[in-house]
Amino acid sequence: MILAGVAIGKFGFNILERDSSFELFGKVGLYYIMFLAGLEMDMLDFKKNRNKAVVFGVITFIIPVLLGVWSGTALLGYGVLTSVLLASMFASHTLVSYPIISRYGLSRLKSVNITIGGTAVTVTLALLTLTMVTGMFKNEINQYFWILQLTKMALTCFVIIFFFPRIGRWFFRRYEDGVMQFVFILAMVFLGGGILELVGLEGILGAFLVGLVFNRLVPHVSPLMNHVEFVGNALFIPYFLIGVGMLIDVKTLFSGGEALKVALIITFLPLCGKWLASFITQKMFKMNFHERRIIFGLSSAKVAASLAVVLIGHEIVMPNGERLLNADVLNGTVLMILVSSLISSFVTERASRKIAMKNEAQERLGETKTEDNILIPVSNPDTIGNLVNLALVIKNPKRKDGLIALNVMNDHNESSVMQAQGKKYLEKSAMIAAAADVTMHTVSRYDLNIASGIIHTIKEYNVSDVVIGLHRKINLVDSFFGVTAENLLKNTHRQIMIVKCLMPVNTLRRIVVAVPPKAEFEAGFTRWVNHVCRMGNQLGCKVHFFAHPQTLDRLDVLINKTFKELRYEFSELADWDDLLLLTGQVNFDHLLVIVSARKGSISYHPSFEALPSQLSKYFNNNSLMILYPDQYGDPEETITFSAPHGSSESLTYDKMGQWFNNWFKKN
């Protein structure tokens, strides 16, 4: 893109002029790079490595500054202030090659998080240096200057960190339209950048902060994330890179004299400083060769802050009539941008490819033959979006398929109307999945009843999990789960997740999981734990498990083995008979996951019979998931074409036993 900008710009074939559109969209593209860097970071890993990021930021600032001051005074003969300003340009860097990292799916790598955090530190220090130097020429430096500057920075960061996520969560709960959500994200990015510019810093830091605070509100596998990445990588970021290329005058390479000397010094000395900083960081934190190259590749490009420093310094006229940064530095900066951007791109590309190939080989070595296929029966248009989005965050993120939407119809007089309606529901499901770059397989079938259609589809498509919406009670006689869910639980051993979402999945703040004793002995224990932990990772939520101490020990081992980056918490659930204990732990923006069990299974408990009444009484205003784990073996097939509603004999015996039990208790 940069070379294309060189070719089509006024210093190349002069095909396009760098007008205001390139300036505007170029600035948006730069904001977008920093915003995506914050949005795609692993926040837990970032918190763990924040001290390392600060250390790297200080190292990658100090070493180039020392080289800059030395080269400015000793090699180029500039004054101290000019050399300090030149050194701040040496220290700053721009994440030009970050889209390469994003393309290879390495945005959660430890070395990437350290580099991005260090970028915020070193750019802030470089811009503070610029503010100090320019303030001295404008006579703005006094005893209150730094106090005022630091106070403005602290207040600005507080506004973004405290208010922006609350505004975002309110908006996403109120508006579910994808276009409105994307426009809102753009507005918040520009607002964050504008606020930082008001206090005298670069807007890219504001965009980065907005990315961090929206990290948990935009799941990495979601339609909104796909929209954000697509528009940025297809429009704004190319505009920025091409616009940078249009600034570059290749003729300065052949101009000779002092201009060439300045260009070579300010091009290659900063690269040496950045390489040395990445080498020291690698040795300090015991990273491998490829991670060092990632750090160097990301931190070597100089565009945004360097341009700001050189343009501001060129406009300042000293008392002797000379400019603080002369034309030689201005022309040399153009060469520095070209060379550093190309080196950054090539080094990052090569290192990313090596790491991605190594990760892929390890995944192939450890992968299992079982694959998740999640079935989503769709019948209520109001719940389709929540069910599909929930399935997206629990599925394996490496797969671009594995989702099946099902619509079951009865053969009666209104079949044509039902068929058109069902087709509409399936299309809506497929559109939501496609927006997240996931292929949804849609199935429409006729069957005697919905449960029968779901069970037959499970067998035909080797479904491992079923996600269905919670049944709405129509009358007093109607059961809590409904006939469909009850028949499913009786006639299939696959994992069933019965869901009631009162708000969009991405706005949930915590997942509370109630686990019965002996749940670790169930065949589907590992599967449901993986799904809950994956959901917690994708949503950035803390997962709070309530279980028996033995079950908690098994959960701890499993989570530490597979999901080390998960934020989780354990509490002992003393009495499973009364879920009232959890009412103080579950808020309106939490998801309560109840791990239940089928009759006859190892972890089944008679208190499960009271579960519907407890949920209706205590958790009616909460988002719920009632999860029935996978079981060994094939169940007895009771739903057939000869008995489409299933056998009622076992239900009769159950009711008789319940009656006798109640009679003995009463007497």
C-alpha positions as CSV (number, residue, x, y, z in Angstrom):
1,M,0.0,0.0,0.0
2,I,2.8,2.4,0.9
3,L,4.7,1.6,-2.4
4,A,1.4,2.1,-4.3
5,G,1.1,5.5,-2.7
6,V,4.6,6.4,-3.8
7,A,3.8,5.3,-7.4
8,I,0.5,7.2,-7.7
9,G,1.5,10.3,-5.7
10,K,2.8,13.6,-7.0
11,F,6.4,12.4,-6.5
12,G,5.7,9.3,-8.6
13,F,3.5,9.2,-11.7
14,N,1.3,12.0,-10.4
15,I,-2.0,10.0,-10.9
16,L,-3.7,11.2,-7.7
17,E,-3.4,14.4,-5.7
18,R,-3.1,14.0,-1.9
19,D,-6.2,16.1,-1.2
20,S,-8.3,16.6,2.0
21,S,-9.9,13.2,1.6
22,F,-6.6,11.4,2.0
23,E,-5.8,13.6,5.0
24,L,-9.2,12.9,6.6
25,F,-9.4,9.2,5.9
26,G,-5.7,8.8,6.6
27,K,-6.3,10.2,10.1
28,V,-9.3,7.9,10.5
29,G,-7.1,5.0,9.4
30,L,-4.5,5.8,11.9
31,Y,-7.1,6.0,14.7
32,Y,-8.5,2.7,13.4
33,I,-5.1,0.9,13.7
34,M,-4.8,1.9,17.3
35,F,-8.5,1.2,18.0
36,L,-8.2,-2.3,16.6
37,A,-5.0,-2.9,18.6
38,G,-6.9,-2.2,21.8
39,L,-10.1,-4.0,20.7
40,E,-8.3,-7.2,19.8
41,M,-6.1,-7.4,22.9
42,D,-6.4,-10.2,25.4
43,M,-7.3,-8.0,28.4
44,L,-6.3,-10.7,31.0
45,D,-2.9,-11.2,29.3
46,F,-2.6,-7.4,29.0
47,K,-3.1,-7.0,32.8
48,K,-0.6,-9.7,33.5
49,N,2.0,-8.1,31.2
50,R,1.3,-4.4,31.9
51,N,4.5,-4.1,33.9
52,K,6.4,-5.7,31.1
53,A,4.7,-3.3,28.6
54,V,5.7,-0.3,30.8
55,V,9.3,-1.6,31.0
56,F,9.5,-2.1,27.2
57,G,7.9,1.4,26.6
58,V,10.6,3.0,28.8
59,I,13.4,1.1,27.2
60,T,12.2,1.7,23.6
61,F,12.0,5.4,24.6
62,I,15.3,5.9,26.4
63,I,17.6,4.1,24.0
64,P,16.4,6.0,20.8
65,V,16.4,9.3,22.8
66,L,20.0,8.8,23.8
67,L,20.9,8.0,20.2
68,G,18.9,11.0,19.0
69,V,20.5,13.5,21.3
70,W,24.0,12.1,20.6
71,S,23.5,12.1,16.8
72,G,21.9,15.6,16.8
73,T,24.7,17.2,18.7
74,A,27.8,15.2,17.7
75,L,27.1,14.2,14.1
76,L,24.7,16.9,12.8
77,G,25.9,19.8,14.9
78,Y,22.4,20.9,16.1
79,G,21.5,22.6,19.3
80,V,20.3,20.9,22.4
81,L,16.6,21.6,22.0
82,T,16.7,20.6,18.3
83,S,18.5,17.4,19.2
84,V,15.9,16.7,22.0
85,L,13.0,17.2,19.5
86,L,14.8,15.0,17.0
87,A,15.3,12.4,19.7
88,S,11.6,12.3,20.5
89,M,11.0,11.6,16.8
90,F,13.5,8.7,17.1
91,A,11.6,7.3,20.1
92,S,8.0,7.3,18.8
93,H,6.6,4.6,16.5
94,T,3.4,3.7,14.8
95,L,1.8,0.3,14.5
96,V,1.7,0.3,10.7
97,S,2.2,-3.5,10.5
98,Y,-0.5,-4.4,13.1
99,P,-3.0,-5.4,10.3
100,I,-0.5,-8.2,9.5
101,I,-0.7,-9.4,13.1
102,S,-4.5,-9.3,12.9
103,R,-4.5,-11.2,9.6
104,Y,-2.5,-14.1,11.1
105,G,-4.7,-14.1,14.2
106,L,-1.8,-13.3,16.6
107,S,-3.3,-10.3,18.3
108,R,-3.4,-12.1,21.7
109,L,0.3,-13.1,21.6
110,K,2.2,-12.0,24.7
111,S,4.9,-10.2,22.7
112,V,2.2,-8.3,20.7
113,N,0.4,-7.2,24.0
114,I,3.8,-6.0,25.4
115,T,4.5,-4.0,22.2
116,I,1.1,-2.4,22.0
117,G,1.2,-1.4,25.7
118,G,4.8,-0.1,25.2
119,T,3.6,1.9,22.2
120,A,1.1,3.8,24.3
121,V,3.9,4.5,26.9
122,T,6.6,5.7,24.4
123,V,4.2,7.7,22.3
124,T,2.9,9.5,25.4
125,L,6.5,10.3,26.5
126,A,7.5,11.4,23.0
127,L,4.5,13.8,22.8
128,L,5.1,15.1,26.3
129,T,8.7,15.9,25.1
130,L,7.3,17.7,22.1
131,T,4.9,19.6,24.3
132,M,7.7,20.7,26.6
133,V,10.0,21.9,23.8
134,T,7.2,23.8,22.0
135,G,6.0,25.2,25.3
136,M,9.5,26.7,26.0
137,F,9.4,28.6,22.7
138,K,5.9,29.8,23.4
139,N,6.8,30.8,27.0
140,E,4.2,28.4,28.4
141,I,6.5,26.5,30.8
142,N,6.0,27.6,34.4
143,Q,5.6,26.0,37.8
144,Y,2.0,24.9,37.1
145,F,2.6,23.6,33.5
146,W,3.2,19.9,34.4
147,I,0.6,19.9,37.1
148,L,-2.0,21.2,34.7
149,Q,-0.9,18.9,31.9
150,L,-1.0,15.7,34.1
151,T,-4.3,16.7,35.6
152,K,-5.9,17.1,32.2
153,M,-4.5,13.7,31.1
154,A,-5.8,12.0,34.2
155,L,-9.3,13.5,33.9
156,T,-9.5,12.6,30.2
157,C,-8.4,9.0,30.8
158,F,-10.9,8.8,33.7
159,V,-13.8,10.0,31.5
160,I,-13.0,7.4,28.8
161,I,-12.4,4.5,31.1
162,F,-15.3,5.2,33.4
163,F,-18.1,6.6,31.2
164,F,-17.5,5.1,27.8
165,P,-18.1,1.4,28.7
166,R,-21.3,2.3,30.6
167,I,-22.5,4.3,27.6
168,G,-21.6,1.4,25.3
169,R,-23.4,-1.2,27.4
170,W,-26.5,1.0,27.5
171,F,-26.5,1.5,23.8
172,F,-26.0,-2.2,22.9
173,R,-28.9,-3.2,25.1
174,R,-31.2,-0.6,23.6
175,Y,-30.2,-0.9,19.9
176,E,-29.5,-4.3,18.2
177,D,-29.3,-3.0,14.6
178,G,-25.8,-3.8,13.2
179,V,-25.5,-0.5,11.3
180,M,-26.4,1.6,14.3
181,Q,-23.9,-0.3,16.5
182,F,-21.1,0.2,13.9
183,V,-21.8,4.0,13.6
184,F,-21.9,4.2,17.4
185,I,-18.5,2.5,17.6
186,L,-17.0,5.0,15.1
187,A,-18.5,7.9,16.9
188,M,-16.9,6.8,20.2
189,V,-13.5,6.3,18.6
190,F,-13.6,9.8,17.1
191,L,-14.9,11.2,20.4
192,G,-12.1,9.6,22.4
193,G,-9.5,10.8,19.9
194,G,-10.9,14.3,20.0
195,I,-10.9,14.5,23.8
196,L,-7.2,13.6,23.9
197,E,-6.4,16.2,21.3
198,L,-8.2,18.8,23.4
199,V,-5.6,18.2,26.2
200,G,-2.7,18.6,23.8
201,L,-2.0,14.9,23.1
202,E,-2.4,12.8,19.9
203,G,-5.8,11.4,19.2
204,I,-4.3,7.9,18.6
205,L,-4.0,7.4,22.3
206,G,-7.7,8.2,22.8
207,A,-8.6,5.7,20.0
208,F,-6.4,3.1,21.8
209,L,-8.1,3.7,25.1
210,V,-11.6,3.4,23.5
211,G,-10.5,0.0,22.0
212,L,-9.5,-1.2,25.5
213,V,-12.7,-0.2,27.2
214,F,-14.9,-1.7,24.3
215,N,-12.8,-4.9,24.3
216,R,-15.4,-6.8,26.4
217,L,-18.4,-5.3,24.6
218,V,-17.4,-6.5,21.2
219,P,-16.8,-10.3,21.2
220,H,-14.0,-11.5,18.9
221,V,-16.5,-13.8,17.1
222,S,-19.4,-11.6,16.5
223,P,-21.1,-9.8,13.5
224,L,-20.1,-6.4,15.0
225,M,-16.4,-7.4,15.2
226,N,-16.4,-8.6,11.7
227,H,-17.9,-5.3,10.5
228,V,-15.4,-3.3,12.4
229,E,-12.4,-5.3,11.0
230,F,-13.7,-5.4,7.4
231,V,-14.4,-1.7,7.1
232,G,-11.0,-0.8,8.7
233,N,-8.9,-3.2,6.7
234,A,-10.7,-2.5,3.4
235,L,-11.2,1.2,3.6
236,F,-9.6,3.4,6.3
237,I,-6.3,1.6,6.9
238,P,-5.5,1.4,3.1
239,Y,-6.3,5.1,2.8
240,F,-3.8,5.9,5.6
241,L,-1.0,3.7,4.1
242,I,-1.5,5.0,0.6
243,G,-1.6,8.6,1.9
244,V,1.7,8.0,3.7
245,G,3.3,6.7,0.5
246,M,2.1,9.8,-1.4
247,L,4.2,12.0,1.0
248,I,7.4,10.2,0.1
249,D,9.8,11.8,-2.4
250,V,12.2,9.1,-3.6
251,K,14.4,11.8,-5.3
252,T,15.8,12.8,-1.9
253,L,17.7,9.5,-2.0
254,F,19.8,10.9,-4.9
255,S,20.0,14.6,-3.8
256,G,23.3,14.0,-2.1
257,G,25.0,16.5,0.3
258,E,23.8,17.4,3.8
259,A,20.2,16.3,3.0
260,L,21.3,12.7,2.3
261,K,23.5,12.6,5.4
262,V,20.6,13.8,7.6
263,A,18.3,11.3,5.9
264,L,20.6,8.3,6.5
265,I,21.2,9.2,10.1
266,I,17.6,9.7,11.1
267,T,16.6,6.6,9.2
268,F,19.0,4.0,10.4
269,L,19.9,5.1,13.9
270,P,16.3,4.9,15.2
271,L,16.1,1.3,13.6
272,C,19.2,0.4,15.6
273,G,17.7,1.8,18.8
274,K,14.5,-0.1,18.3
275,W,16.3,-3.3,17.5
276,L,18.4,-2.9,20.6
277,A,15.3,-2.2,22.7
278,S,13.6,-5.4,21.4
279,F,16.7,-7.4,22.0
280,I,16.9,-6.3,25.6
281,T,13.2,-6.9,26.1
282,Q,13.5,-10.4,24.7
283,K,16.4,-11.3,27.0
284,M,14.8,-9.8,30.1
285,F,11.5,-11.6,29.7
286,K,12.9,-14.8,28.2
287,M,11.1,-14.8,24.8
288,N,12.1,-16.6,21.7
289,F,13.7,-15.3,18.5
290,H,10.4,-14.9,16.6
291,E,8.8,-12.9,19.4
292,R,11.8,-10.5,19.3
293,R,11.2,-10.0,15.6
294,I,7.5,-9.4,16.3
295,I,8.4,-6.7,18.8
296,F,11.0,-5.1,16.5
297,G,8.7,-5.3,13.5
298,L,5.8,-3.6,15.3
299,S,7.9,-0.9,16.9
300,S,10.2,0.1,14.0
301,A,7.8,2.0,11.8
302,K,7.6,5.7,12.2
303,V,4.7,7.7,10.8
304,A,2.2,9.4,13.0
305,A,4.0,10.9,15.9
306,S,7.1,11.5,13.8
307,L,5.2,13.5,11.3
308,A,3.6,15.5,14.1
309,V,7.0,16.2,15.6
310,V,8.7,17.2,12.4
311,L,5.9,19.4,11.1
312,I,5.5,21.3,14.4
313,G,9.3,21.6,14.8
314,H,9.5,22.9,11.2
315,E,7.0,25.7,12.0
316,I,8.8,27.0,15.0
317,V,11.3,29.8,14.2
318,M,14.1,30.4,16.7
319,P,15.4,33.9,17.6
320,N,18.2,33.6,15.1
321,G,15.8,33.2,12.3
322,E,16.4,29.5,11.7
323,R,13.7,26.8,12.0
324,L,13.9,24.5,14.9
325,L,13.9,21.5,12.5
326,N,15.2,22.5,9.1
327,A,14.2,21.4,5.6
328,D,16.9,18.6,5.6
329,V,15.2,17.0,8.6
330,L,11.8,17.4,6.9
331,N,13.0,15.7,3.7
332,G,14.9,13.0,5.7
333,T,11.8,12.2,7.7
334,V,10.1,11.2,4.4
335,L,12.9,8.7,3.7
336,M,12.6,7.5,7.3
337,I,8.9,6.8,6.9
338,L,9.4,4.8,3.7
339,V,12.3,2.7,5.0
340,S,11.0,2.1,8.5
341,S,7.5,1.2,7.2
342,L,8.9,-1.3,4.7
343,I,11.3,-2.9,7.2
344,S,8.5,-3.1,9.7
345,S,6.1,-4.8,7.2
346,F,8.6,-7.3,6.0
347,V,9.9,-8.3,9.4
348,T,6.4,-8.6,10.9
349,E,5.2,-10.6,8.0
350,R,8.0,-13.1,8.2
351,A,7.9,-13.5,11.9
352,S,4.1,-13.8,12.0
353,R,4.1,-16.5,9.3
354,K,6.7,-18.6,11.2
355,I,4.7,-18.3,14.5
356,A,1.4,-19.0,12.8
357,M,2.8,-22.1,11.1
358,K,4.3,-23.4,14.4
359,N,0.9,-22.8,16.2
360,E,-1.0,-24.6,13.4
361,A,1.4,-27.6,13.6
362,Q,0.9,-27.8,17.4
363,E,-2.9,-27.6,17.0
364,R,-2.9,-30.4,14.5
365,L,-0.8,-32.5,16.8
366,G,-3.2,-32.0,19.7
367,E,-6.5,-31.9,17.9
368,T,-9.2,-34.5,18.6
369,K,-11.5,-36.3,16.2
370,T,-14.7,-35.0,17.8
371,E,-16.2,-31.9,16.3
372,D,-18.8,-29.7,17.7
373,N,-22.0,-29.3,15.7
374,I,-24.5,-27.0,17.4
375,L,-28.2,-27.2,16.4
376,I,-30.4,-24.1,16.9
377,P,-34.1,-24.7,16.4
378,V,-35.7,-21.4,15.4
379,S,-39.4,-20.7,15.9
380,N,-39.5,-17.3,17.7
381,P,-38.2,-14.3,15.7
382,D,-37.5,-12.4,19.0
383,T,-35.0,-14.9,20.2
384,I,-33.2,-15.9,17.0
385,G,-30.5,-13.2,17.4
386,N,-29.6,-14.1,21.0
387,L,-29.5,-17.8,20.3
388,V,-27.3,-17.5,17.3
389,N,-25.0,-15.0,19.0
390,L,-24.7,-17.4,22.0
391,A,-23.9,-20.3,19.7
392,L,-21.2,-18.1,18.1
393,V,-19.4,-17.5,21.4
394,I,-19.5,-21.1,22.6
395,K,-18.4,-22.7,19.3
396,N,-14.8,-23.5,18.4
397,P,-13.4,-20.2,17.0
398,K,-11.1,-22.1,14.7
399,R,-14.0,-23.4,12.7
400,K,-15.9,-21.4,10.2
401,D,-18.9,-23.8,10.2
402,G,-20.5,-26.1,12.7
403,L,-23.8,-24.2,13.2
404,I,-27.1,-25.7,12.0
405,A,-30.4,-23.8,12.1
406,L,-33.6,-25.9,12.0
407,N,-37.2,-25.1,11.3
408,V,-39.8,-27.9,11.9
409,M,-43.2,-27.7,10.3
410,N,-46.4,-29.8,10.8
411,D,-48.3,-31.1,7.8
412,H,-51.6,-29.3,8.0
413,N,-53.6,-26.7,6.1
414,E,-51.4,-23.7,6.9
415,S,-48.2,-25.5,5.8
416,S,-47.5,-22.9,3.0
417,V,-47.7,-20.0,5.4
418,M,-45.6,-21.8,8.0
419,Q,-43.0,-22.7,5.3
420,A,-42.6,-19.1,4.2
421,Q,-42.3,-18.0,7.8
422,G,-39.8,-20.7,8.6
423,K,-37.7,-19.8,5.6
424,K,-37.6,-16.2,6.8
425,Y,-36.4,-17.3,10.2
426,L,-33.7,-19.5,8.7
427,E,-32.5,-16.7,6.4
428,K,-32.3,-14.4,9.5
429,S,-30.2,-16.9,11.3
430,A,-27.9,-17.4,8.3
431,M,-27.4,-13.6,7.9
432,I,-26.4,-13.2,11.6
433,A,-23.8,-16.0,11.3
434,A,-22.5,-14.8,8.0
435,A,-22.0,-11.4,9.4
436,A,-19.5,-13.1,11.8
437,D,-17.9,-14.9,8.9
438,V,-19.4,-18.2,10.0
439,T,-21.3,-20.5,7.6
440,M,-24.7,-21.5,9.0
441,H,-26.3,-24.7,7.5
442,T,-30.1,-24.3,7.3
443,V,-32.5,-27.2,7.5
444,S,-36.3,-27.0,7.0
445,R,-38.3,-30.2,7.5
446,Y,-41.8,-31.6,8.0
447,D,-42.3,-33.8,11.1
448,L,-45.1,-35.0,13.4
449,N,-43.9,-32.5,16.1
450,I,-41.0,-30.2,16.9
451,A,-39.3,-32.6,19.3
452,S,-39.4,-35.4,16.7
453,G,-37.9,-33.1,14.1
454,I,-35.1,-32.0,16.3
455,I,-34.2,-35.6,17.3
456,H,-34.1,-36.8,13.7
457,T,-32.0,-33.8,12.7
458,I,-29.6,-34.6,15.6
459,K,-29.0,-38.1,14.2
460,E,-28.8,-37.0,10.6
461,Y,-26.2,-34.2,11.1
462,N,-24.3,-35.7,14.0
463,V,-25.2,-32.8,16.3
464,S,-23.3,-32.6,19.6
465,D,-25.2,-29.7,21.2
466,V,-28.7,-28.2,21.0
467,V,-29.4,-24.5,21.9
468,I,-33.1,-23.8,22.4
469,G,-35.0,-20.9,23.8
470,L,-36.9,-21.2,27.1
471,H,-40.6,-22.1,26.6
472,R,-43.1,-19.4,27.5
473,K,-45.9,-20.6,29.7
474,I,-49.3,-20.0,28.0
475,N,-51.6,-21.2,30.8
476,L,-51.4,-22.5,34.4
477,V,-51.4,-26.1,33.3
478,D,-48.4,-25.6,31.0
479,S,-45.0,-26.7,32.4
480,F,-42.0,-24.5,32.9
481,F,-39.8,-26.2,30.2
482,G,-42.7,-27.1,27.9
483,V,-43.5,-30.4,26.1
484,T,-40.8,-30.0,23.5
485,A,-37.9,-29.6,25.9
486,E,-39.1,-32.4,28.1
487,N,-39.4,-34.8,25.2
488,L,-35.9,-33.8,24.0
489,L,-34.4,-34.5,27.4
490,K,-36.0,-37.9,27.5
491,N,-35.2,-39.0,24.0
492,T,-31.7,-37.7,23.2
493,H,-28.4,-38.0,25.2
494,R,-26.9,-34.9,23.5
495,Q,-26.1,-31.8,25.5
496,I,-29.2,-29.5,25.7
497,M,-28.9,-25.8,26.6
498,I,-32.2,-24.1,27.4
499,V,-31.7,-20.4,27.2
500,K,-33.5,-17.2,28.3
501,C,-31.7,-14.0,27.3
502,L,-33.1,-10.8,28.6
503,M,-30.3,-8.7,27.1
504,P,-27.8,-9.1,24.2
505,V,-25.1,-11.6,24.9
506,N,-22.2,-9.2,24.5
507,T,-23.5,-6.9,27.3
508,L,-23.3,-9.6,30.0
509,R,-20.8,-8.8,32.7
510,R,-20.5,-12.0,34.6
511,I,-21.4,-15.7,34.3
512,V,-22.5,-17.5,37.5
513,V,-22.5,-21.3,37.3
514,A,-24.2,-23.6,39.8
515,V,-22.9,-27.1,39.6
516,P,-24.4,-30.1,41.4
517,P,-22.4,-32.7,43.3
518,K,-20.8,-35.5,41.3
519,A,-21.1,-33.5,38.1
520,E,-17.5,-34.3,37.3
521,F,-18.4,-38.0,36.8
522,E,-20.8,-37.2,33.9
523,A,-19.7,-38.0,30.4
524,G,-20.3,-34.5,29.2
525,F,-18.5,-32.7,32.0
526,T,-15.5,-31.6,29.9
527,R,-17.7,-30.5,27.1
528,W,-19.9,-28.1,29.0
529,V,-17.0,-26.7,31.0
530,N,-15.2,-26.0,27.7
531,H,-18.3,-24.2,26.4
532,V,-18.8,-22.1,29.5
533,C,-15.1,-21.2,29.7
534,R,-15.0,-20.3,26.0
535,M,-18.0,-18.1,26.4
536,G,-16.3,-16.4,29.3
537,N,-13.2,-15.8,27.2
538,Q,-15.1,-14.5,24.2
539,L,-17.2,-12.1,26.3
540,G,-14.4,-11.1,28.6
541,C,-16.6,-12.1,31.6
542,K,-15.5,-13.5,34.9
543,V,-16.9,-17.0,35.5
544,H,-18.0,-17.7,39.1
545,F,-18.4,-21.4,39.8
546,F,-20.5,-22.6,42.8
547,A,-20.0,-26.3,43.5
548,H,-19.1,-29.1,45.9
549,P,-15.4,-29.0,47.0
550,Q,-14.5,-32.2,45.1
551,T,-16.2,-30.8,41.9
552,L,-14.3,-27.5,42.3
553,D,-11.0,-29.4,42.5
554,R,-11.8,-31.1,39.2
555,L,-12.9,-27.8,37.6
556,D,-9.6,-26.2,38.7
557,V,-7.5,-28.9,37.1
558,L,-9.5,-28.7,33.8
559,I,-9.5,-24.9,33.6
560,N,-5.8,-24.6,34.3
561,K,-5.1,-27.2,31.6
562,T,-7.2,-25.7,28.8
563,F,-8.2,-22.1,29.7
564,K,-5.3,-20.6,31.7
565,E,-6.3,-17.1,30.5
566,L,-9.8,-17.3,31.9
567,R,-10.9,-15.0,34.7
568,Y,-12.7,-17.3,37.1
569,E,-13.6,-17.7,40.8
570,F,-14.7,-20.6,43.0
571,S,-17.2,-20.7,45.9
572,E,-18.5,-23.7,47.8
573,L,-22.2,-24.4,47.3
574,A,-23.2,-25.9,50.7
575,D,-26.8,-26.8,49.9
576,W,-28.0,-27.5,46.4
577,D,-31.5,-27.9,47.7
578,D,-32.0,-24.2,47.9
579,L,-30.9,-22.0,45.1
580,L,-32.0,-19.0,47.1
581,L,-28.3,-18.7,48.2
582,L,-27.4,-17.5,44.7
583,T,-29.9,-14.6,44.6
584,G,-27.4,-12.3,46.2
585,Q,-24.7,-13.3,43.6
586,V,-26.7,-12.8,40.4
587,N,-27.5,-9.3,39.1
588,F,-29.6,-8.2,36.2
589,D,-26.6,-8.1,33.8
590,H,-25.3,-11.6,34.8
591,L,-26.0,-14.9,33.2
592,L,-27.0,-17.7,35.6
593,V,-26.0,-21.2,34.3
594,I,-27.7,-24.1,36.1
595,V,-26.0,-27.4,35.4
596,S,-28.8,-29.9,35.8
597,A,-29.0,-33.6,35.0
598,R,-31.4,-36.1,33.5
599,K,-33.2,-38.7,35.6
600,G,-31.0,-41.7,36.2
601,S,-27.7,-40.0,35.6
602,I,-24.9,-39.9,38.2
603,S,-25.4,-36.3,39.3
604,Y,-29.2,-36.4,39.3
605,H,-30.7,-35.1,42.6
606,P,-34.4,-35.2,43.6
607,S,-34.2,-31.5,44.3
608,F,-34.0,-30.9,40.6
609,E,-37.8,-31.4,40.6
610,A,-38.2,-28.1,42.4
611,L,-35.9,-26.3,40.0
612,P,-38.7,-24.8,37.7
613,S,-40.5,-23.3,40.7
614,Q,-37.2,-21.9,42.2
615,L,-36.2,-20.3,38.9
616,S,-39.7,-18.8,38.4
617,K,-39.7,-17.4,41.9
618,Y,-36.2,-16.2,42.5
619,F,-34.6,-15.7,39.0
620,N,-37.5,-14.5,36.9
621,N,-35.7,-11.3,36.0
622,N,-32.4,-12.8,35.2
623,S,-30.8,-14.3,32.0
624,L,-30.7,-18.0,32.4
625,M,-29.2,-21.1,30.8
626,I,-30.3,-24.5,32.1
627,L,-27.7,-27.0,30.8
628,Y,-28.2,-30.8,30.6
629,P,-24.8,-32.5,29.9
630,D,-24.1,-35.1,27.4
631,Q,-24.7,-38.8,28.5
632,Y,-23.2,-42.1,27.6
633,G,-25.0,-44.4,25.3
634,D,-28.2,-44.1,23.2
635,P,-31.5,-43.5,25.0
636,E,-34.6,-45.6,24.5
637,E,-36.4,-44.2,21.5
638,T,-39.8,-43.3,22.7
639,I,-40.8,-40.7,20.0
640,T,-41.7,-42.7,16.9
641,F,-44.2,-42.3,14.1
642,S,-46.5,-44.7,15.8
643,A,-46.3,-42.8,19.1
644,P,-45.4,-39.2,18.1
645,H,-46.0,-37.7,21.6
646,G,-43.9,-40.3,23.3
647,S,-44.9,-42.9,25.9
648,S,-46.8,-41.5,28.9
649,E,-46.3,-44.7,30.9
650,S,-43.2,-43.5,32.7
651,L,-44.7,-40.1,33.4
652,T,-47.7,-41.9,35.0
653,Y,-45.4,-43.9,37.3
654,D,-43.5,-40.8,38.2
655,K,-46.6,-39.0,39.2
656,M,-47.9,-41.9,41.3
657,G,-44.5,-42.1,43.1
658,Q,-44.7,-38.4,43.7
659,W,-48.2,-38.7,45.1
660,F,-47.2,-41.5,47.6
661,N,-44.1,-39.6,48.6
662,N,-46.1,-36.4,49.4
663,W,-48.8,-38.5,51.2
664,F,-46.2,-40.1,53.5
665,K,-44.6,-36.8,54.2
666,K,-47.9,-35.2,55.1
667,N,-48.8,-38.1,57.5
